[in-house]
Structures are given as structure tokens and as C-alpha cells.
Amino acid sequence: MTDVRQATIVAAEWWTNAIANPTPNSFCNGDRTSDSSFMMMVVGHMLAEQNAASPEQIKAFRELLTKRIEVELENRSRVELDCDYGPCRLLGEAAEEVGIDMHLFPFKRRMHITSDSVEVKDGYDADWVTIYPENAK
């Protein structure tokens, strides 16, 4: 068995990086056939760039999210975090508490967290990838 604390840190760090470093692809909804989806990517990225979080907000978000995931894992065997076109409750509440704009959250991302693993689906058509432990397949 691995360290629960390490799993929560890896998970929180992944979401923190996603909102701290938005790219146009962060706002891809998976539809590669329509002009409106392309425009959504461009506008989403522009809004994210205009509403960037401060280094202090990023640090506070990472710390708060780590704690919140730990609390959730005390009560459940698995925590699921996601963003469709906006963050799930846990992500949104943590962001709101530290003043981070919701426009920073990427589209179509999902994460499963257990006490010994973290898996991410980084986009609509992405495969599930284990990011913790690192050597897992």
C-alpha cells in the first residue's frame, strides 16, 4: 500500500497545474468538426489568460485541495473530480474559497483518486492514465 498523503498531493498538483497553465487545448470539447468548437477553444483560452490566478492563489488552492481530498478519502474509498464545462463541487468550492476564477478550469477532464492511485483522463478523447504511482501501467 502506498501513502494516502502522496496520492492527494499528486492529485491536487495536477489540478493546480491545469488551472495555472491553461492552453487552447485546455478548452477543447472533443468536437473537431465544428467551427464553434474551435471558437470555444480560443475564447476559453482568452478568458483564462485574462483571469489568471496569482501565485498566492495557486499555492492556497493546492494546499486547500490537498486537504479536501484527504477528508473525502477518510469517508470514501474513491474520490472523483471532474470538469465538464465547469468544475465539480469540490474543485469549484476550493477555487471560490481562494478567489480563483472558474474560467481557468479545463473542459472534459476527469480524475479518480484512491488511497494508493491517481488516474486522469486529460480531455474528451484521451485515454485514462495512471499518474500515481508513477511506475504503474
C-alpha positions in Angstrom: 0.0 0.0 0.0 1.2 3.5 -0.8 1.0 6.7 1.1 -2.5 8.4 1.1 -1.0 11.8 1.6 1.2 11.4 -1.5 -1.8 10.5 -3.7 -3.7 13.6 -2.5 -0.6 15.8 -3.2 -0.2 14.4 -6.8 -4.0 14.9 -7.5 -4.0 18.4 -6.2 -0.8 19.3 -8.0 -2.3 18.0 -11.3 -5.4 20.3 -11.0 -3.3 23.2 -9.8 -1.1 22.9 -12.9 -4.1 22.6 -15.1 -5.5 26.0 -13.9 -2.1 27.7 -13.6 -1.0 26.9 -17.1 -4.0 26.9 -19.4 -3.5 26.3 -23.1 -6.0 26.4 -26.0 -6.3 22.6 -25.8 -7.5 23.0 -22.2 -10.8 24.2 -23.6 -11.2 21.6 -26.3 -14.6 19.9 -26.0 -13.6 17.0 -28.3 -15.6 18.1 -31.4 -13.0 18.6 -34.1 -15.6 19.1 -36.8 -17.2 22.4 -36.0 -16.1 26.0 -36.2 -18.0 26.8 -33.0 -15.8 24.3 -31.0 -12.7 25.9 -32.4 -14.0 29.3 -31.3 -14.9 27.9 -27.9 -11.2 26.9 -27.5 -10.0 30.3 -28.5 -12.4 32.2 -26.3 -11.9 29.8 -23.4 -8.1 30.4 -23.5 -8.6 34.1 -23.8 -10.8 34.2 -20.7 -8.4 32.0 -18.8 -5.5 34.3 -19.7 -7.5 37.4 -18.6 -8.4 35.8 -15.3 -5.1 34.3 -14.3 -4.6 33.4 -10.7 -1.9 34.9 -8.6 0.9 32.8 -7.3 -0.6 33.2 -3.8 -4.0 31.9 -5.0 -2.4 29.0 -6.8 -0.5 28.0 -3.7 -3.6 28.4 -1.5 -5.7 26.3 -3.9 -3.1 23.5 -4.0 -3.0 23.4 -0.2 -6.8 23.6 0.3 -7.5 21.0 -2.4 -5.0 18.6 -0.9 -6.7 18.8 2.5 -10.2 18.5 1.0 -9.2 15.4 -1.0 -7.7 13.9 2.2 -11.0 14.5 4.1 -13.0 12.9 1.2 -10.8 9.8 1.3 -11.3 9.4 5.0 -15.0 8.9 4.2 -14.9 7.1 0.9 -12.7 4.7 -0.9 -12.6 6.7 -4.1 -12.9 10.4 -4.9 -13.9 11.6 -8.4 -13.0 15.1 -9.6 -14.1 16.4 -13.0 -14.7 19.4 -15.1 -17.2 19.3 -18.0 -17.6 22.9 -18.9 -17.1 23.9 -15.3 -15.6 22.3 -12.2 -17.3 19.8 -9.9 -18.4 20.9 -6.5 -15.1 20.1 -4.7 -12.9 21.8 -7.2 -15.3 24.8 -7.5 -15.6 25.3 -3.8 -11.9 25.2 -3.3 -11.3 27.7 -6.1 -14.0 30.0 -4.9 -12.7 30.0 -1.4 -9.3 31.3 -2.6 -10.7 33.6 -5.2 -9.8 31.7 -8.4 -11.9 32.3 -11.4 -13.9 29.4 -12.8 -12.8 30.2 -16.3 -9.5 28.7 -15.5 -10.8 25.1 -15.3 -10.2 23.0 -18.4 -13.0 21.2 -20.2 -13.7 17.5 -20.3 -11.2 16.4 -17.6 -11.7 13.6 -15.1 -9.8 12.1 -12.2 -10.2 9.1 -9.9 -8.3 9.1 -6.6 -7.9 6.3 -4.2 -5.6 5.9 -1.2 -3.0 4.3 -3.5 -3.6 5.6 -7.0 -4.5 8.6 -9.1 -5.8 8.2 -12.7 -6.5 11.0 -15.1 -8.5 11.4 -18.3 -7.0 14.6 -19.7 -9.6 15.5 -22.3 -12.7 14.2 -24.1 -11.0 11.7 -26.3 -8.0 11.0 -24.0 -7.2 7.6 -22.5 -7.1 7.1 -18.8 -3.5 7.4 -17.5 -2.2 6.5 -14.0 -0.1 9.4 -12.7 0.3 7.9 -9.2 2.1 5.7 -8.5 4.4 6.7 -11.4 5.6 3.2 -12.3 2.0 1.8 -12.7 0.9 0.8 -16.1 
